[in-house]
């Protein structure tokens, strides 16, 4: 028997302001890079807090995408970085509880600063969620705001249009 593919269902938004930032918010330091990318597929390595590393494959585009993630040794992640395409993405991920959901807010650093993007993971494509006022324009399905495209092309020119 074959297991069903893991599906990630999430909505993505630009962030209007920093009013969401509260003391005690769960924060991680992420460093990630891509080994391959096309419109409907990406292969990524992510290092979390310099303590663990993951190899992730994503398929499809838009609201629901296939996602496969595997933990790998930190040394493998370091060795694979030489084969990356585009820039290394550095960001701080803040996890903000919001009702039954958690909003993950990525504050990009380095080449992608000052971009701030929020994602809300859902259990179905039709699940309703009340959106907080700090969220700006929805960019779900806009390929310019995928992390893979950001690594290759940088911040889109319309990122200030909240």
C-alpha positions as CSV (number, residue, x, y, z in Angstrom):
1,X,0.0,0.0,0.0
2,X,1.2,3.5,-0.9
3,X,0.8,6.3,1.5
4,X,-1.0,9.5,0.3
5,X,1.2,12.4,-0.6
6,X,1.6,15.1,2.1
7,X,-0.4,18.2,1.1
8,X,0.4,21.7,2.5
9,X,-2.5,24.1,2.3
10,X,-1.6,27.6,3.2
11,X,-2.5,31.2,2.4
12,X,0.3,33.8,2.1
13,X,0.1,37.6,2.8
14,X,2.3,40.6,2.8
15,X,2.5,42.2,6.2
16,X,1.3,45.8,6.6
17,X,3.1,46.7,9.9
18,X,4.8,45.2,12.9
19,X,1.8,45.5,15.3
20,X,1.8,41.7,15.6
21,X,5.3,41.6,17.3
22,X,4.8,40.6,20.9
23,X,7.3,39.5,23.6
24,X,7.4,35.8,24.1
25,X,6.5,35.0,20.5
26,X,8.1,31.7,19.4
27,X,11.0,32.6,17.0
28,X,13.4,30.5,14.9
29,X,16.3,31.4,12.8
30,X,16.1,29.9,9.3
31,X,18.7,29.6,6.6
32,X,17.6,28.0,3.4
33,X,18.7,27.5,-0.2
34,X,17.4,25.8,-3.3
35,X,19.0,23.0,-5.3
36,X,16.5,23.1,-8.1
37,X,13.3,24.9,-9.1
38,X,10.8,25.2,-11.8
39,X,7.2,26.5,-11.7
40,X,5.7,23.4,-10.2
41,X,8.6,21.9,-8.3
42,X,11.3,22.9,-5.8
43,X,14.0,21.2,-3.9
44,X,15.1,23.0,-0.8
45,X,17.6,22.6,2.1
46,X,16.6,24.4,5.3
47,X,18.7,24.8,8.5
48,X,16.8,25.7,11.7
49,X,18.6,27.5,14.5
50,X,21.9,26.0,13.4
51,X,20.7,22.8,15.1
52,X,18.8,20.7,12.5
53,X,18.5,20.5,8.7
54,X,15.8,19.3,6.3
55,X,15.6,18.5,2.7
56,X,12.1,19.4,1.3
57,X,10.5,18.8,-2.1
58,X,7.4,20.8,-3.0
59,X,5.2,20.1,-6.0
60,X,2.4,22.1,-7.6
61,X,1.5,25.7,-7.0
62,X,-1.1,27.9,-5.4
63,X,-3.1,27.2,-2.2
64,X,-2.5,23.4,-2.0
65,X,0.9,21.8,-2.8
66,X,2.5,18.5,-2.4
67,X,5.3,18.6,0.3
68,X,7.8,15.9,1.3
69,X,10.3,16.7,4.1
70,X,13.2,14.7,5.5
71,X,15.7,15.5,8.2
72,X,19.3,15.3,7.0
73,X,22.6,15.7,8.9
74,X,23.8,19.3,9.3
75,X,27.1,18.4,7.5
76,X,25.1,17.2,4.5
77,X,23.3,20.6,4.4
78,X,26.6,22.4,4.6
79,X,28.0,20.3,1.8
80,X,25.0,20.8,-0.5
81,X,25.1,24.6,-0.2
82,X,27.9,24.7,-2.9
83,X,25.3,23.3,-5.4
84,X,22.6,26.0,-4.6
85,X,20.9,28.1,-7.2
86,X,20.2,31.7,-6.3
87,X,20.9,33.4,-3.0
88,X,20.7,31.9,0.5
89,X,17.5,33.0,2.2
90,X,18.0,34.1,5.8
91,X,14.9,34.9,7.9
92,X,13.5,34.9,11.4
93,X,10.2,33.0,11.6
94,X,7.8,34.1,14.3
95,X,4.9,31.8,15.3
96,X,1.9,33.8,16.4
97,X,-1.2,31.9,17.8
98,X,-4.4,33.0,16.2
99,X,-7.5,31.2,17.3
100,X,-7.2,27.6,16.0
101,X,-4.4,28.6,13.7
102,X,-0.8,29.7,14.0
103,X,0.4,32.5,11.8
104,X,4.0,32.1,10.7
105,X,5.6,35.5,10.0
106,X,8.9,35.5,8.1
107,X,11.0,38.6,8.6
108,X,13.6,38.3,5.8
109,X,17.2,39.4,6.4
110,X,20.2,39.9,4.1
111,X,19.5,40.2,0.4
112,X,15.7,40.0,0.9
113,X,15.3,42.6,3.8
114,X,12.9,44.3,4.5
115,X,10.4,41.9,3.1
116,X,7.9,40.5,5.7
117,X,5.5,37.7,4.7
118,X,2.9,35.8,6.7
119,X,1.5,32.3,6.1
120,X,-1.5,30.6,7.6
121,X,-1.7,26.8,7.2
122,X,-5.2,25.4,6.8
123,X,-6.8,22.0,7.1
124,X,-8.8,22.4,3.8
125,X,-8.9,24.7,0.9
126,X,-12.3,26.0,1.9
127,X,-11.5,26.5,5.6
128,X,-12.5,30.0,6.7
129,X,-10.1,32.0,8.9
130,X,-10.5,35.5,10.4
131,X,-7.6,37.6,9.1
132,X,-5.9,40.1,11.5
133,X,-5.6,43.7,10.5
134,X,-1.8,43.6,10.2
135,X,-2.1,41.3,7.1
136,X,-1.9,43.2,3.8
137,X,-2.3,42.0,0.2
138,X,-2.8,38.3,-0.3
139,X,-0.1,36.7,-2.5
140,X,-1.2,33.1,-2.3
141,X,-0.5,31.6,-5.7
142,X,1.6,34.5,-6.9
143,X,4.8,32.8,-8.0
144,X,6.9,35.9,-7.4
145,X,6.5,35.4,-3.6
146,X,7.5,31.8,-3.5
147,X,10.7,31.4,-1.5
148,X,12.2,29.6,-4.5
149,X,11.5,32.6,-6.8
150,X,12.7,35.1,-4.1
151,X,16.0,33.2,-4.0
152,X,16.4,33.5,-7.7
153,X,14.9,36.9,-8.5
154,X,14.9,38.9,-5.3
155,X,12.0,41.0,-3.9
156,X,9.2,41.7,-6.4
157,X,8.9,45.3,-7.4
158,X,5.3,45.5,-6.1
159,X,6.0,44.2,-2.6
160,X,5.2,47.6,-1.0
161,X,1.7,47.5,-2.5
162,X,-0.1,46.2,0.7
